[in-house]
């Protein structure tokens, strides 16, 4: 069916005209179809021809996607990404510049690699490190598959991949960057196993208390003695406003006003605001 579709698109045989050119079974001859596509204006006819080209070359896109299987992404999703790359290749291809396959293969491959780079990494890793990871992975696999070879050393990987040992170490660290470890995962296999979250520090609210107290010190020093005493009784001795009023011989409402005004002055001092509303123009404290 694919060969028949390709023949219909080109009107010629699917055999390459260059006897030295390597052909794949999924590389149809669509030269005439691409020339016709380029001559058509946007519309139903062009869309129909474009769809036929996609169907003809889709097996090749699937073949390229298959090269990236077993890397943490499902084959079906990889084929979808490859199909997107194929669409881009068809829309951007200029027939006068050569064979479509020569243009489409790197375009589709690049789209898949971008998918891995932008979507699959759990941690954002620089592109240079990703490339080191790929070189290290390939070199380690090739060395491991060698007859009688055990696990390759860093030096062996470096020599095989033409990298420095430092670059190999960086690439090996990046091998684990596709996935992240859950904070609830146990990091000890013993009976006293603990999770990664148990090793992390927590926020100590006491630091905020220290900061607040230091910020309020200057404002408290500038309060009249009676107002400082009222704040101490209210917030440090936890006395009610009525009890404070009885002890000072003033009304509970007056105590409430003094507490509100004093707190506002301390707050303004801590925030660096003007405290003039609480004073006379000559700087003396306003009498109560």
Buried (B, 14 or more C-beta within 10 A) or exposed (E): EBEEBBBEBBEEEBEBEEEEEEBEEBBBBBBEBBEBBEEEEEEEEBEEBBEBBBBBBBBBBBBBBEEBEEEEBEEEEBBEBBBBBBBBBBEEBEBEEEBBBEBBBEBBBEBBBEBBBEEBBEEEBEEEBBBBBBBBBEBBEBBEEEEEEEEBEBEBBBBBBEBEEEBBBBBBBBEEBBEEEEEEEEEEEEEEEEBEEEEEEEEEEEEEEEEEEEBBEEBBEBBBEBBBBBBEBBEEEEBEBEBBBEEBEBEEEBBBEBBEBBBBBBEBBBEEEEEEEBEEEEEEEEEE
